[in-house]
Amino acid sequence: MRKIGLLVNPIAGMGGSVGLKGTDGLAEEAAQRGAVQRAPSRAEAALKALQPLRGNLTILCAAGEMGENEALAQGFQTQTVYRPNLPTAAADTIAAAKAIEAAGAELLLFAGGDGTARDLVAAGVQIPCIGIPAGVKIHSPVYALRPEAAGELACRVLQGERSRTKQIEVVDIDEDAWRADLVRTRLYGYLTVPDDRSLLQHGKAASPASESAQQNAIASEMAKRMKPGCFYFVGPGTTTKALLDGLGLEGTLLGVDLIADGKLLQKDLCEADILQRIREKESFLVLTPTGGQGFLLGRGNQQISGAVIKAIGKDHLFILATREKLFHLQGRPLLVDTGDPEADAGLSGYMRAIIGLGEEQMIRISAD
């Protein structure tokens, strides 16, 4: 029997849809705002890709919602090597990771965000790791493109198709600063991952200062296209923030803001806020992809859920992107990972992105 580890941070990602920009230390508040767990279902999605190997696989895990429940739900044989305290905390992630490695796992699948990856670094994990994206902040390139890709990569490793590994950096953002619209990123260490860039996400790249003029030109073009009497929900990012700045509005850098007729109506909306306001009048969504990673949805903007996308519609979506941001994708499509397959599929295909004053570029969006 082959042995792999599964570690689930059950609270990861809960803060995203309710506008908390992270869940570290705020799981209780997220739950009070109506957030639901997303990490367990995303861990199960990864395990589905391992079903062909189920008969020859034992999953080493922590008890309950930290991995055991998800593995049993998918019919896998499990071995519980750690029992966490409740509610779970970073100390449980660290202890569980150490126990899984000590029990002989040859590979560790873990579901969470950048904070969870930090905990694995703190635990000193040496075996190859594959991140299942489930958090709000997922900037570290130790994570797969989506849960299914994490499972597929684990299959490749177990079947001997991916034997090479590499050290990948683990970074995280100060959540308190992030909630104040300040981006402070720190390198915490490295994890060993299978060397397969087709299934792992790229690291997030900051927008260089040289892009400022382009962002302003893009903002001017977007402002020209805005219709009177309509709502515009402006997503996170420096390029979309340039639109707010150009209109003289004090919006947020990392939240979702609502504007109409040149006025800021509401700042930092959560998913429920957006869904409520959409019902009031014709609405549009303004997004920019993350630099380096190329994610349009699913990384740091979980307020814009699959339900929001289906309510607004692809034909009411504007994408703002600088030439450099698209160039560095090197032909790769923009990615969507809302957790809603129907919404993601509805966005797939080609559409135009605004790249300058009076300029557009055809881009491809993919859910694969």
Summary of the structure (lengths in Angstrom):
residues: 368
radius of gyration: 20.4
end to end distance: 30.9
largest distance: 64.2
contacts: 1359
relative contact order: 0.11
helix: 35%
strand: 26%
